[in-house]
């Protein structure tokens, strides 16, 4: 009985992240900041396959990034999150690589 429960628990623990990633949108969104001198960033959900909570830390239904991250603090938060991940995983870190 304990072995069955353990097997079920392990299977469920593995299935939940897979289901979350599989259910993620595959389209591209534009991340914009009003008054910015840089162009919008085209963010492809399909190219960024990781736990949604890395970006949607307040839930996926909270809306756009700049809804919570306003002004200079928003720019700093987004750059820290995106560029930090890009540095760690070998993604682009130059301005024009994302701001096209």
Rosetta blueprint (number, residue, H / E / L):
1 X L
2 X H
3 X H
4 X H
5 X H
6 X H
7 X H
8 X H
9 X H
10 X H
11 X H
12 X H
13 X H
14 X H
15 X H
16 X H
17 X H
18 X H
19 X H
20 X H
21 X H
22 X H
23 X L
24 X L
25 X L
26 X L
27 X L
28 X E
29 X E
30 X E
31 X E
32 X L
33 X L
34 X L
35 X L
36 X L
37 X L
38 X L
39 X L
40 X L
41 X E
42 X E
43 X E
44 X E
45 X H
46 X H
47 X H
48 X L
49 X L
50 X L
51 X L
52 X H
53 X H
54 X H
55 X L
56 X L
57 X L
58 X L
59 X L
60 X L
61 X L
62 X L
63 X L
64 X L
65 X H
66 X H
67 X H
68 X H
69 X L
70 X L
71 X H
72 X H
73 X H
74 X H
75 X H
76 X H
77 X H
78 X H
79 X H
80 X H
81 X H
82 X H
83 X H
84 X H
85 X H
86 X H
87 X H
88 X H
89 X H
90 X L
91 X L
92 X L
93 X L
94 X L
95 X H
96 X H
97 X H
98 X H
99 X E
100 X L
